[in-house]
Amino acid sequence: MSVLCCTIPDFAVGLVCRSQPALAGQPLALLGADERVCALSPAARVAGVRMAMRPRQAQTHCPDVRLLPVDVTACQAEQAVLLGLLADWGLPVEELGWGAAYVDLHSVAVAAQQVEPLAVQLGRQVREALGGALQPALGWDSGKFTARAAALCAPAGRIRLVEKAAERPFLTPLPITLLPLPLPALQQLHWLGIRTLGAFAALPTTAVQQRFGAAGRQAQLWAKGQDRRPVRPTVQAAPEPIPVDFDPPTANLSQVVAAALAALRPLLRALAERLEGCRRLRVALHFADGDSRTLELTWVEPVSQPATLQPHLRQQLQQTSWPAALARMRLSLLAVGELATQQLTLFARPDAGRTTLAALAQPLVERYGPLFWRAEQCEPTQPIPARRFALHALV
C-alpha cells in the first residue's frame, strides 16, 4: 500500500485564530456541547490544560486561558473544503477527523521520490484554500498508522516520508501515547516502564492479548509497523439504521436514552476493538401523533464509550420539542474515525475522585508481584550516621 496522511494541527483552534488573529499564540480552549474542553492551543497545552477538562479546571491550571464554544458549523464547512481538494485527485479518500484524512496513493505513487511532488502540490493547495493559519502536516508510509505518526511528527507546513525499510527505526523511539489505547491501559504500561512504541512492540504477544484484549493486539501490530488496513473511501452508501421501537410510546427521557445506548453498545464495542469511534450520529425520532424530528450529533473527537456519548445525546433530546410520546427511533452512524491519542498525567483529574497509590498499584502487584516499594527508617531517633532504612512492599 501507499498511504498519505494529511493533518492540520489544532484544526478547530486554527479556525478561531484565522478569524481573530489577536488570539494567535495565546492560551485558548474550545468547549464542546458537554461543556468540556474539546480543542486546545499549544500555549494552553503547555500551561497544563487538558482535553475533557471543565472550564473551572482549565482556569485553575491556566488563569489566562480564553474559553470559547467550538464552532461546529465552521469546522464542518472547512472540513468539506479540505476533503474536496483531496477528492479532486480522483483517489480513495478516508476522512480521519476534523482537519485530517488519508489518501490512497498506491495507483499513482509507491516510492518516496514519486510521493514527494504530490505532497508538495497538496500542501500548496491546502494553504491557498484555507490560509496560512491552517497549514497541513503530511506523512507517508505503506500503512495508515505509520503515515499518521509521520504526519503528527512533522511540523505544520512540512512533509515526513517513511520508507518501508525505515518503519521500525522510525517508530521505535516514538511515545506510546501515539496509540489510541484507553487511558487505563496507557497508565499501566507507563508504570511498567513501557514508554515507547519499540518497548511495546517487544512485549510478548500473548501477554498483550490477555491483558489488553483485541484492541491491545491491534495496537501492538501498529507499533511494529504492521498495518494492513485499506483506505476506506469516505463516500459510501447510506448506513443501515438501527431501529428502536417503544411499545407503548414513551415520553420518559431517561428510558429513551437508555434504549438508544443499549442499541448502540454492540456497534460501539466493535468500533473500540478496531480502535475507532463514532464521529457523527443521526437520530430520527418518530412520535405517536405522526410527527417526526431528525437530530445530527457531531463529536470533535471520535467516541467509543456509551458513557461518553450519553451526555451529548441526552442534551440534544432535551433541547428538542416533543409533540407527543415517542413511538420509534432510528439511529444511523454517519462517520467514524480513529480514536484520539490520550495524554498521560501523574494524577487523576480533580473531579474524578481521590485514589490512593496502593489502590492503583494493587492490580499490577496481583499480576506481576511486588513492584512498588517504600523506604522506612528502622530507628528514627538514632543519630543520622547510625540510622538504618528498610524497603517494604507498598501493597
C-alpha positions as a Markdown table, in Angstrom:
| # | Residue | x | y | z |
|---|---|---|---|---|
| 1 | Met | 0.0 | 0.0 | 0.0 |
| 2 | Ser | 0.9 | 3.7 | -0.3 |
| 3 | Val | -0.9 | 6.0 | 2.2 |
| 4 | Leu | -0.6 | 9.7 | 2.5 |
| 5 | Cys | -1.9 | 11.3 | 5.8 |
| 6 | Cys | -2.9 | 14.9 | 5.7 |
| 7 | Thr | -3.5 | 16.5 | 9.1 |
| 8 | Ile | -3.9 | 20.2 | 10.1 |
| 9 | Pro | -2.6 | 20.6 | 13.6 |
| 10 | Asp | -5.1 | 22.2 | 16.0 |
| 11 | Phe | -7.7 | 22.5 | 13.3 |
| 12 | Ala | -10.5 | 24.0 | 15.3 |
| 13 | Val | -8.2 | 26.4 | 17.2 |
| 14 | Gly | -6.7 | 27.4 | 13.9 |
| 15 | Leu | -10.1 | 28.4 | 12.5 |
| 16 | Val | -10.7 | 30.7 | 15.5 |
| 17 | Cys | -7.2 | 32.3 | 15.2 |
| 18 | Arg | -7.8 | 32.8 | 11.5 |
| 19 | Ser | -10.9 | 34.9 | 12.2 |
| 20 | Gln | -9.4 | 36.5 | 15.4 |
| 21 | Pro | -5.7 | 37.0 | 14.7 |
| 22 | Ala | -5.2 | 38.6 | 18.1 |
| 23 | Leu | -5.7 | 35.1 | 19.7 |
| 24 | Ala | -2.8 | 33.5 | 17.8 |
| 25 | Gly | -0.2 | 32.3 | 20.3 |
| 26 | Gln | -2.5 | 32.8 | 23.3 |
| 27 | Pro | -3.8 | 30.1 | 25.6 |
| 28 | Leu | -7.1 | 29.1 | 24.1 |
| 29 | Ala | -9.5 | 26.2 | 24.8 |
| 30 | Leu | -12.7 | 25.4 | 23.0 |
| 31 | Leu | -15.7 | 23.9 | 24.7 |
| 32 | Gly | -17.9 | 21.2 | 23.2 |
| 33 | Ala | -21.6 | 20.7 | 23.7 |
| 34 | Asp | -20.9 | 18.9 | 27.0 |
| 35 | Glu | -19.1 | 22.0 | 28.4 |
| 36 | Arg | -15.8 | 20.2 | 28.4 |
| 37 | Val | -12.6 | 21.2 | 26.6 |
| 38 | Cys | -12.5 | 19.6 | 23.1 |
| 39 | Ala | -9.7 | 21.5 | 21.5 |
| 40 | Leu | -6.5 | 23.3 | 22.7 |
| 41 | Ser | -4.0 | 25.8 | 21.5 |
| 42 | Pro | -0.3 | 24.9 | 22.0 |
| 43 | Ala | 0.0 | 27.6 | 24.7 |
| 44 | Ala | -2.9 | 26.2 | 26.7 |
| 45 | Arg | -1.4 | 22.7 | 26.4 |
| 46 | Val | 1.9 | 23.9 | 27.7 |
| 47 | Ala | 0.2 | 25.6 | 30.6 |
| 48 | Gly | -1.4 | 22.3 | 31.8 |
| 49 | Val | -4.9 | 22.5 | 30.3 |
| 50 | Arg | -6.0 | 19.0 | 29.1 |
| 51 | Met | -8.8 | 17.6 | 27.0 |
| 52 | Ala | -12.2 | 16.9 | 28.7 |
| 53 | Met | -11.5 | 19.4 | 31.5 |
| 54 | Arg | -14.3 | 21.5 | 32.9 |
| 55 | Pro | -14.0 | 25.3 | 32.4 |
| 56 | Arg | -13.1 | 25.8 | 36.1 |
| 57 | Gln | -10.4 | 23.1 | 35.9 |
| 58 | Ala | -8.9 | 24.7 | 32.8 |
| 59 | Gln | -8.8 | 28.1 | 34.5 |
| 60 | Thr | -7.2 | 26.6 | 37.6 |
| 61 | His | -4.3 | 25.3 | 35.5 |
| 62 | Cys | -4.1 | 28.5 | 33.4 |
| 63 | Pro | -5.9 | 31.6 | 34.7 |
| 64 | Asp | -5.3 | 33.4 | 31.4 |
| 65 | Val | -6.9 | 30.8 | 29.2 |
| 66 | Arg | -9.6 | 32.0 | 26.8 |
| 67 | Leu | -12.6 | 29.8 | 26.8 |
| 68 | Leu | -14.8 | 29.8 | 23.7 |
| 69 | Pro | -17.5 | 27.4 | 22.3 |
| 70 | Val | -16.4 | 25.3 | 19.4 |
| 71 | Asp | -18.0 | 26.4 | 16.1 |
| 72 | Val | -19.1 | 23.1 | 14.7 |
| 73 | Thr | -20.7 | 24.7 | 11.6 |
| 74 | Ala | -17.4 | 26.4 | 10.6 |
| 75 | Cys | -15.4 | 23.3 | 11.2 |
| 76 | Gln | -17.7 | 21.2 | 9.0 |
| 77 | Ala | -17.5 | 23.8 | 6.3 |
| 78 | Glu | -13.7 | 23.9 | 6.2 |
| 79 | Gln | -13.5 | 20.2 | 6.5 |
| 80 | Ala | -15.7 | 19.9 | 3.4 |
| 81 | Val | -13.2 | 22.3 | 1.6 |
| 82 | Leu | -10.3 | 20.1 | 2.6 |
| 83 | Leu | -12.0 | 16.8 | 1.5 |
| 84 | Gly | -13.0 | 18.5 | -1.7 |
| 85 | Leu | -9.3 | 19.3 | -2.5 |
| 86 | Leu | -8.3 | 15.7 | -1.8 |
| 87 | Ala | -11.3 | 14.3 | -3.8 |
| 88 | Asp | -10.1 | 16.3 | -6.9 |
| 89 | Trp | -7.3 | 13.8 | -7.2 |
| 90 | Gly | -9.8 | 11.1 | -8.1 |
| 91 | Leu | -8.2 | 8.7 | -5.5 |
| 92 | Pro | -9.8 | 7.0 | -2.5 |
| 93 | Val | -10.0 | 9.4 | 0.5 |
| 94 | Glu | -10.9 | 8.4 | 4.0 |
| 95 | Glu | -11.9 | 11.1 | 6.5 |
| 96 | Leu | -9.9 | 10.7 | 9.7 |
| 97 | Gly | -11.2 | 13.6 | 11.7 |
| 98 | Trp | -11.5 | 17.3 | 11.5 |
| 99 | Gly | -8.6 | 18.6 | 9.5 |
| 100 | Ala | -7.3 | 15.1 | 8.8 |
| 101 | Ala | -7.7 | 12.4 | 6.1 |
| 102 | Tyr | -6.0 | 9.5 | 4.4 |
| 103 | Val | -5.3 | 9.3 | 0.7 |
| 104 | Asp | -4.6 | 6.0 | -1.1 |
| 105 | Leu | -1.8 | 6.6 | -3.5 |
| 106 | His | -0.9 | 3.0 | -4.5 |
| 107 | Ser | -2.2 | 3.5 | -8.0 |
| 108 | Val | -0.1 | 6.6 | -8.7 |
| 109 | Ala | 2.9 | 6.6 | -6.4 |
| 110 | Val | 4.6 | 3.8 | -4.3 |
| 111 | Ala | 8.0 | 5.3 | -3.7 |
| 112 | Ala | 9.1 | 8.4 | -1.7 |
| 113 | Gln | 10.5 | 10.1 | -4.8 |
| 114 | Gln | 7.1 | 9.7 | -6.5 |
| 115 | Val | 5.1 | 10.8 | -3.5 |
| 116 | Glu | 7.1 | 14.0 | -2.7 |
| 117 | Pro | 6.0 | 16.2 | -5.6 |
| 118 | Leu | 2.3 | 15.1 | -5.0 |
| 119 | Ala | 2.6 | 16.0 | -1.3 |
| 120 | Val | 4.2 | 19.4 | -2.1 |
| 121 | Gln | 1.4 | 20.1 | -4.5 |
| 122 | Leu | -1.3 | 19.1 | -1.9 |
| 123 | Gly | 0.3 | 21.3 | 0.8 |
| 124 | Arg | 0.3 | 24.3 | -1.5 |
| 125 | Gln | -3.3 | 23.8 | -2.5 |
| 126 | Val | -4.4 | 23.5 | 1.2 |
| 127 | Arg | -2.6 | 26.7 | 2.2 |
| 128 | Glu | -4.1 | 28.6 | -0.7 |
| 129 | Ala | -7.6 | 27.4 | 0.1 |
| 130 | Leu | -7.6 | 27.6 | 3.9 |
| 131 | Gly | -4.9 | 30.2 | 4.7 |
| 132 | Gly | -1.6 | 30.2 | 6.4 |
| 133 | Ala | -3.2 | 29.6 | 9.9 |
| 134 | Leu | -4.2 | 26.1 | 8.7 |
| 135 | Gln | -1.1 | 24.7 | 7.2 |
| 136 | Pro | -1.1 | 20.9 | 6.8 |
| 137 | Ala | 1.5 | 18.4 | 8.1 |
| 138 | Leu | 1.9 | 15.5 | 5.7 |
| 139 | Gly | 3.1 | 11.9 | 6.4 |
| 140 | Trp | 3.5 | 9.0 | 4.1 |
| 141 | Asp | 4.1 | 5.3 | 4.5 |
| 142 | Ser | 2.9 | 1.9 | 3.3 |
| 143 | Gly | 0.4 | 1.7 | 6.3 |
| 144 | Lys | -2.1 | 4.1 | 7.8 |
| 145 | Phe | -0.8 | 4.2 | 11.4 |
| 146 | Thr | 2.8 | 4.9 | 10.5 |
| 147 | Ala | 1.7 | 7.5 | 7.9 |
| 148 | Arg | -0.4 | 9.2 | 10.7 |
| 149 | Ala | 2.6 | 9.1 | 13.1 |
| 150 | Ala | 4.8 | 10.7 | 10.5 |
| 151 | Ala | 2.2 | 13.5 | 9.9 |
| 152 | Leu | 2.0 | 14.0 | 13.7 |
| 153 | Cys | 5.8 | 14.2 | 14.0 |
| 154 | Ala | 6.1 | 16.7 | 11.1 |
| 155 | Pro | 5.7 | 20.4 | 11.9 |
| 156 | Ala | 2.9 | 22.3 | 10.1 |
| 157 | Gly | 3.9 | 23.0 | 6.5 |
| 158 | Arg | 6.4 | 20.1 | 6.4 |
| 159 | Ile | 6.4 | 16.5 | 5.0 |
| 160 | Arg | 7.7 | 13.3 | 6.6 |
| 161 | Leu | 8.2 | 10.3 | 4.2 |
| 162 | Val | 8.9 | 6.9 | 5.7 |
| 163 | Glu | 10.2 | 4.2 | 3.5 |
| 164 | Lys | 9.3 | 0.5 | 4.2 |
| 165 | Ala | 12.8 | -0.3 | 5.5 |
| 166 | Ala | 12.8 | 2.6 | 7.8 |
| 167 | Glu | 9.4 | 1.9 | 9.5 |
| 168 | Arg | 10.7 | 0.1 | 12.7 |
| 169 | Pro | 13.6 | 2.5 | 13.3 |
| 170 | Phe | 11.2 | 5.5 | 12.8 |
| 171 | Leu | 8.5 | 4.0 | 15.2 |
| 172 | Thr | 10.8 | 2.6 | 17.9 |
| 173 | Pro | 11.6 | 5.8 | 19.8 |
| 174 | Leu | 8.2 | 7.4 | 19.4 |
| 175 | Pro | 6.0 | 7.7 | 22.5 |
| 176 | Ile | 3.4 | 5.1 | 23.2 |
| 177 | Thr | 0.7 | 7.8 | 23.6 |
| 178 | Leu | 0.5 | 7.8 | 19.7 |
| 179 | Leu | -1.5 | 4.7 | 20.1 |
| 180 | Pro | -5.2 | 5.4 | 20.7 |
| 181 | Leu | -5.4 | 2.9 | 23.6 |
| 182 | Pro | -7.7 | 3.6 | 26.6 |
| 183 | Leu | -6.1 | 5.7 | 29.3 |
| 184 | Pro | -6.0 | 2.9 | 32.0 |
| 185 | Ala | -4.0 | 0.7 | 29.5 |
| 186 | Leu | -1.6 | 3.6 | 28.9 |
| 187 | Gln | -1.2 | 4.2 | 32.6 |
| 188 | Gln | -0.4 | 0.5 | 33.3 |
| 189 | Leu | 2.2 | 0.5 | 30.6 |
| 190 | His | 3.7 | 3.7 | 31.8 |
| 191 | Trp | 4.0 | 2.3 | 35.4 |
| 192 | Leu | 5.8 | -0.8 | 33.9 |
| 193 | Gly | 8.3 | 1.4 | 32.2 |
| 194 | Ile | 6.8 | 0.9 | 28.7 |
| 195 | Arg | 7.1 | 4.4 | 27.3 |
| 196 | Thr | 7.9 | 3.9 | 23.6 |
| 197 | Leu | 6.4 | 2.1 | 20.6 |
| 198 | Gly | 9.5 | 0.0 | 20.4 |
| 199 | Ala | 9.2 | -1.2 | 24.0 |
| 200 | Phe | 5.5 | -2.0 | 23.5 |
| 201 | Ala | 6.3 | -3.9 | 20.3 |
| 202 | Ala | 8.8 | -6.1 | 22.1 |
| 203 | Leu | 6.3 | -7.3 | 24.7 |
| 204 | Pro | 5.1 | -10.9 | 24.4 |
| 205 | Thr | 2.1 | -11.0 | 22.0 |
| 206 | Thr | 0.2 | -13.5 | 24.2 |
| 207 | Ala | 0.6 | -11.3 | 27.3 |
| 208 | Val | -0.6 | -8.2 | 25.4 |
| 209 | Gln | -3.6 | -10.0 | 24.1 |
| 210 | Gln | -4.5 | -11.4 | 27.5 |
| 211 | Arg | -4.1 | -8.1 | 29.3 |
| 212 | Phe | -5.5 | -5.6 | 26.8 |
| 213 | Gly | -7.7 | -7.7 | 24.5 |
| 214 | Ala | -8.2 | -7.3 | 20.8 |
| 215 | Ala | -7.5 | -3.6 | 20.9 |
| 216 | Gly | -4.1 | -4.2 | 22.5 |
| 217 | Arg | -3.2 | -6.8 | 20.0 |
| 218 | Gln | -4.1 | -4.4 | 17.1 |
| 219 | Ala | -2.1 | -1.6 | 18.7 |
| 220 | Gln | 0.9 | -3.8 | 19.0 |
| 221 | Leu | 0.8 | -4.7 | 15.3 |
| 222 | Trp | 0.7 | -0.9 | 14.6 |
| 223 | Ala | 3.7 | -0.3 | 16.9 |
| 224 | Lys | 5.6 | -2.9 | 14.8 |
| 225 | Gly | 4.7 | -1.1 | 11.6 |
| 226 | Gln | 2.2 | -3.8 | 10.5 |
| 227 | Asp | -1.0 | -2.0 | 9.4 |
| 228 | Arg | -2.8 | -3.6 | 6.5 |
| 229 | Arg | -6.0 | -1.7 | 6.8 |
| 230 | Pro | -7.0 | -0.3 | 3.4 |
| 231 | Val | -8.0 | 3.3 | 2.9 |
| 232 | Arg | -11.8 | 3.3 | 3.0 |
| 233 | Pro | -13.5 | 5.9 | 0.8 |
| 234 | Thr | -15.4 | 8.5 | 2.7 |
| 235 | Val | -18.3 | 8.5 | 0.2 |
| 236 | Gln | -20.3 | 5.3 | 0.9 |
| 237 | Ala | -23.8 | 4.1 | 0.7 |
| 238 | Ala | -26.1 | 5.3 | 3.4 |
| 239 | Pro | -25.7 | 3.1 | 6.5 |
| 240 | Glu | -28.4 | 0.8 | 7.6 |
| 241 | Pro | -30.2 | 2.5 | 10.6 |
| 242 | Ile | -30.6 | 0.7 | 13.9 |
| 243 | Pro | -34.3 | 0.6 | 14.9 |
| 244 | Val | -35.5 | 1.2 | 18.4 |
| 245 | Asp | -39.3 | 0.8 | 19.0 |
| 246 | Phe | -41.3 | 1.8 | 22.0 |
| 247 | Asp | -44.4 | -0.1 | 22.8 |
| 248 | Pro | -46.2 | 1.7 | 24.3 |
| 249 | Pro | -44.9 | 5.1 | 23.2 |
| 250 | Thr | -43.0 | 6.9 | 26.0 |
| 251 | Ala | -42.2 | 10.5 | 26.9 |
| 252 | Asn | -39.6 | 9.4 | 29.6 |
| 253 | Leu | -36.3 | 10.9 | 28.5 |
| 254 | Ser | -34.2 | 8.5 | 30.7 |
| 255 | Gln | -35.9 | 5.5 | 29.1 |
| 256 | Val | -35.2 | 6.8 | 25.6 |
| 257 | Val | -31.6 | 7.5 | 26.3 |
| 258 | Ala | -31.1 | 4.1 | 27.9 |
| 259 | Ala | -32.7 | 2.3 | 25.0 |
| 260 | Ala | -30.5 | 4.2 | 22.5 |
| 261 | Leu | -27.3 | 3.4 | 24.3 |
| 262 | Ala | -28.3 | -0.3 | 24.6 |
| 263 | Ala | -28.9 | -0.4 | 20.8 |
| 264 | Leu | -25.6 | 1.3 | 20.1 |
| 265 | Arg | -23.5 | -0.6 | 22.5 |
| 266 | Pro | -22.6 | -3.6 | 20.2 |
| 267 | Leu | -21.6 | -1.2 | 17.4 |
| 268 | Leu | -19.5 | 0.9 | 19.8 |
| 269 | Arg | -17.8 | -2.2 | 21.2 |
| 270 | Ala | -16.9 | -3.4 | 17.7 |
| 271 | Leu | -15.5 | 0.1 | 16.8 |
| 272 | Ala | -13.5 | 0.2 | 20.0 |
| 273 | Glu | -11.9 | -3.2 | 19.2 |
| 274 | Arg | -10.7 | -1.6 | 15.9 |
| 275 | Leu | -9.5 | 1.5 | 17.9 |
| 276 | Glu | -12.2 | 3.5 | 16.2 |
| 277 | Gly | -15.2 | 5.6 | 17.4 |
| 278 | Cys | -18.3 | 7.4 | 16.3 |
| 279 | Arg | -17.9 | 11.0 | 14.9 |
| 280 | Arg | -21.4 | 11.6 | 13.6 |
| 281 | Leu | -24.7 | 10.1 | 14.5 |
| 282 | Arg | -28.1 | 10.7 | 13.1 |
| 283 | Val | -31.1 | 10.2 | 15.4 |
| 284 | Ala | -34.5 | 10.1 | 13.7 |
| 285 | Leu | -37.5 | 10.5 | 16.1 |
| 286 | His | -41.0 | 9.3 | 15.1 |
| 287 | Phe | -43.8 | 10.4 | 17.5 |
| 288 | Ala | -47.1 | 8.8 | 18.3 |
| 289 | Asp | -49.0 | 11.6 | 16.6 |
| 290 | Gly | -47.2 | 11.0 | 13.3 |
| 291 | Asp | -44.8 | 13.9 | 13.6 |
| 292 | Ser | -41.0 | 13.4 | 13.3 |
| 293 | Arg | -37.7 | 15.1 | 14.2 |
| 294 | Thr | -34.1 | 14.5 | 13.0 |
| 295 | Leu | -31.0 | 15.2 | 15.0 |
| 296 | Glu | -27.4 | 15.0 | 13.9 |
| 297 | Leu | -24.8 | 14.7 | 16.7 |
| 298 | Thr | -21.2 | 15.5 | 16.0 |
| 299 | Trp | -18.2 | 14.9 | 18.2 |
| 300 | Val | -14.9 | 16.8 | 17.8 |
| 301 | Glu | -13.1 | 13.5 | 18.7 |
| 302 | Pro | -14.4 | 10.0 | 17.9 |
| 303 | Val | -16.2 | 8.4 | 20.9 |
| 304 | Ser | -16.5 | 4.6 | 21.5 |
| 305 | Gln | -17.8 | 4.5 | 25.1 |
| 306 | Pro | -21.5 | 4.8 | 25.8 |
| 307 | Ala | -20.8 | 6.9 | 28.9 |
| 308 | Thr | -19.0 | 9.5 | 26.7 |
| 309 | Leu | -21.8 | 9.5 | 24.1 |
| 310 | Gln | -24.6 | 9.7 | 26.6 |
| 311 | Pro | -24.4 | 13.4 | 27.8 |
| 312 | His | -24.5 | 14.8 | 24.3 |
| 313 | Leu | -27.4 | 12.6 | 23.3 |
| 314 | Arg | -29.3 | 13.4 | 26.4 |
| 315 | Gln | -28.7 | 17.2 | 25.9 |
| 316 | Gln | -29.9 | 17.1 | 22.3 |
| 317 | Leu | -33.1 | 15.2 | 23.2 |
| 318 | Gln | -33.8 | 17.6 | 26.0 |
| 319 | Gln | -33.5 | 20.6 | 23.7 |
| 320 | Thr | -35.8 | 19.1 | 21.1 |
| 321 | Ser | -39.6 | 19.8 | 21.3 |
| 322 | Trp | -41.6 | 16.6 | 21.7 |
| 323 | Pro | -45.1 | 17.0 | 20.2 |
| 324 | Ala | -46.2 | 13.6 | 21.6 |
| 325 | Ala | -44.8 | 10.4 | 23.1 |
| 326 | Leu | -42.0 | 8.8 | 21.2 |
| 327 | Ala | -43.0 | 5.6 | 19.3 |
| 328 | Arg | -39.9 | 4.8 | 17.2 |
| 329 | Met | -36.3 | 5.9 | 16.9 |
| 330 | Arg | -33.8 | 5.2 | 14.2 |
| 331 | Leu | -30.0 | 5.5 | 14.8 |
| 332 | Ser | -27.6 | 5.9 | 11.8 |
| 333 | Leu | -23.8 | 6.0 | 12.1 |
| 334 | Leu | -22.8 | 8.6 | 9.5 |
| 335 | Ala | -19.0 | 8.8 | 10.2 |
| 336 | Val | -16.3 | 7.0 | 12.1 |
| 337 | Gly | -12.7 | 7.9 | 12.9 |
| 338 | Glu | -9.7 | 6.6 | 14.7 |
| 339 | Leu | -9.8 | 7.2 | 18.5 |
| 340 | Ala | -7.8 | 10.2 | 19.7 |
| 341 | Thr | -4.5 | 9.6 | 21.4 |
| 342 | Gln | -4.5 | 10.1 | 25.2 |
| 343 | Gln | -2.5 | 12.4 | 27.4 |
| 344 | Leu | -0.9 | 10.9 | 30.4 |
| 345 | Thr | -0.9 | 12.8 | 33.7 |
| 346 | Leu | 0.6 | 11.9 | 37.0 |
| 347 | Phe | -2.6 | 12.4 | 39.0 |
| 348 | Ala | -6.3 | 11.9 | 38.3 |
| 349 | Arg | -8.4 | 14.9 | 37.4 |
| 350 | Pro | -9.7 | 16.8 | 40.5 |
| 351 | Asp | -13.3 | 15.8 | 39.7 |
| 352 | Ala | -12.5 | 12.1 | 39.3 |
| 353 | Gly | -12.3 | 11.4 | 43.0 |
| 354 | Arg | -9.2 | 10.6 | 45.0 |
| 355 | Thr | -7.5 | 7.2 | 44.6 |
| 356 | Thr | -4.6 | 6.0 | 46.8 |
| 357 | Leu | -1.4 | 4.9 | 45.2 |
| 358 | Ala | -1.9 | 1.5 | 46.9 |
| 359 | Ala | -5.3 | 1.1 | 45.1 |
| 360 | Leu | -3.7 | 2.0 | 41.8 |
| 361 | Ala | -0.8 | -0.5 | 42.3 |
| 362 | Gln | -2.9 | -3.4 | 43.6 |
| 363 | Pro | -4.0 | -4.8 | 40.1 |
| 364 | Leu | -0.4 | -4.7 | 38.9 |
| 365 | Val | 1.0 | -6.3 | 42.1 |
| 366 | Glu | -1.5 | -9.1 | 41.9 |
| 367 | Arg | -0.4 | -9.9 | 38.4 |
| 368 | Tyr | 3.4 | -9.2 | 38.4 |
| 369 | Gly | 4.3 | -9.4 | 42.1 |
| 370 | Pro | 5.8 | -6.6 | 44.3 |
| 371 | Leu | 6.8 | -3.7 | 42.0 |
| 372 | Phe | 6.4 | -0.7 | 44.3 |
| 373 | Trp | 8.5 | -0.2 | 47.4 |
| 374 | Arg | 8.7 | 2.5 | 50.1 |
| 375 | Ala | 11.6 | 3.3 | 52.4 |
| 376 | Glu | 11.2 | 3.2 | 56.2 |
| 377 | Gln | 13.5 | 4.3 | 59.0 |
| 378 | Cys | 14.1 | 1.4 | 61.3 |
| 379 | Glu | 15.4 | 3.7 | 64.2 |
| 380 | Pro | 14.4 | 7.3 | 63.5 |
| 381 | Thr | 15.7 | 8.5 | 66.9 |
| 382 | Gln | 19.3 | 7.4 | 66.3 |
| 383 | Pro | 21.9 | 9.9 | 65.1 |
| 384 | Ile | 22.0 | 10.3 | 61.3 |
| 385 | Pro | 25.2 | 8.2 | 60.8 |
| 386 | Ala | 23.6 | 5.4 | 62.7 |
| 387 | Arg | 20.2 | 5.4 | 61.1 |
| 388 | Arg | 19.1 | 2.4 | 59.1 |
| 389 | Phe | 16.5 | 2.1 | 56.4 |
| 390 | Ala | 14.5 | -0.8 | 55.0 |
| 391 | Leu | 12.4 | -1.3 | 51.9 |
| 392 | His | 8.8 | -2.6 | 52.3 |
| 393 | Ala | 6.4 | -3.6 | 49.5 |
| 394 | Leu | 3.7 | -0.9 | 49.0 |
| 395 | Val | 0.9 | -3.4 | 48.9 |
